[in-house]
Amino acid sequence: MKRGVLRDRKLAVLAAASVVVRIAFIFTHRIDSDEPQHLHVAWAWSRGLVQYRDVFDNHFPLLHLLFAPLMGVMPESSAVFVIARFAMLPIALACSYFVYRIAEPLIGERKAAIAAIVFSVMPPWLPKSVEFRNDTLWIFFWLAMLALLARRDYFWSGVAAALCLLASVKALPLFLAMACGAAPALGRRDSRDRLAMLSAAESGRRSTVRVAFGFAIPLLVTALFFAAYGALDDMLYATLFFNASLPVHAARRIGGAVAFAAVAPLAFRRANVAVWYGLVMLCFWPSLSPRDFLPLVPLAAIALASTRIPAIALFVVMAAASVWCLEPGDHSRQQFVDAAVKLTTPNEYVFDLKGNAVFRRRPIRSIYDIVGRALFRNDGAPAQIVARRCCVAIDDMSHIPPATRAFLNQNFVDIGPLRVCGSVARDGAFTIAIPQTYAVVARDPARVTIDGMPYRGPRFLAAGRHTLAAAEPVTVIWWRAVKGKR
């Protein structure tokens, strides 16, 4: 921003307040289920694993590749969530700067600064942009692309567009909306000046070629990179075909297509990018959430800043709306990470939904997000849990497929923030599913007999049925859960 704006005390105070609010959100906003998933994939890169080939993920890879070096030096604890959120802070602040650069030629220097500040605290941008997720990177490169286009830096705007796509697949409907919004303007050239039309067409072709060239380079490099690691096919499936497999009722698909066919011709001449994007998403996007509409937030901020509403009023209202959207955390995700790390070594496996343990590999390839829960109801997870001697699992929840859920409930014991393999002895017997070393939890373990042998400490038990004699209820669990340390 220019010096005149920076010397405006009111705007400087609001800008500082926006940063304070953002930092408060970093500490208080709940950990979203996508955050450990993204961190887990970035950690996998830092361990020499290849996304899609070795670790399944349904997002494009830019966020994980950028933050893999940070995950390589990250302490194995729940502090990773706050540290990663602070690492995203410069990207979120840069988004506000790009809003200023885009708005300045449209509404003037001061109002552009107001737009940037108001944008920084608007919902759903503020709560979503403090999270460690690819959406912030998606918006960053989209705004960078717009700022570069305004400067007629076509090659680098193409590069930014490609990076926008490599951050999130939601760039595709966004680009479609931009094309639909720009088409009427291109068709309204003054036909009376043929020479001017020819010159403009030639200039347009050259700029289009530069954009296309810049767009192609990052995509080609990425494709060659994953092809070299034998993961290109896996990448295409995970990021495109897997996400497209989300079960959607036929009425929703048909209704969306009919609605688009009916509204699009009416909107073609007058609709802007915001209208087109909303129309495309509402008609075709299979699963909608507030973060899917993040591109509309900077546009709304610019529109609000161009009005006569005082800057402080805009700031207070938008910040209050974001606070209303604040979801305080219950710390269960942090507790699970710390407990899993405490009980396991880096080479051991932890069963979770989609990388909740962050620093440990999963024994299965399937993830149980909204798509995975529909596709992988019988994914053979119990056999893989046994084969990999996985002794730690997430708490019971409905997101786990039925057969896997039944297996875990039968062969794992709840010990607080997680479960470990084990069994409760009933009628003088118990069953072990995972061959491991087990310990006895009882008031007097010395009086317990397993398979006819007195219990004298943790022992290896093979899979199958075992007999137990004791004068009290006994639980047999993985020995490390009793010891408390790996």
Protein Blocks (a to p, Z undefined) as FASTA:
>chain_A
ZZklmmmmklmmmmmmmmmmmmmmmmmpccdfklmmmmmmmmmmmnopaehjlmgcfbdf
klmmmmmmmmmmgccdfklmmmmmmmmmmmmmmmmmmmmmmmmmmnojklmmmmmmmmmm
ccfklmmmmpccfklmmmmmmmmmmmmmmnopaklmmmmmmmmmmmpmklmmmmmmmmmm
mmmmmmmccfklmmlmmmmmmmmmmmmmmmmmmmmmmmmmmmmmmmmnopmmmmmmmmmm
mmmmpccdfklmmmmmmmmmmmmmmmmmmpcfklmmmmmmmmmmmbdcfklmmmmmmmmm
mmmmmmmbdfklmmmmmmmmmmmmpccdehlmmmmmmmmmmmpcfkbccddfbopnopac
cfbfbdcdfklmmmmmpgolmmmmmmnopabdcdddfklcfklmmmmmmmcccebjacce
ddddeehiacdfbgcddddddfblmlpceehiacfbdcdddedddddddfbdcddddfkl
mnopZZ
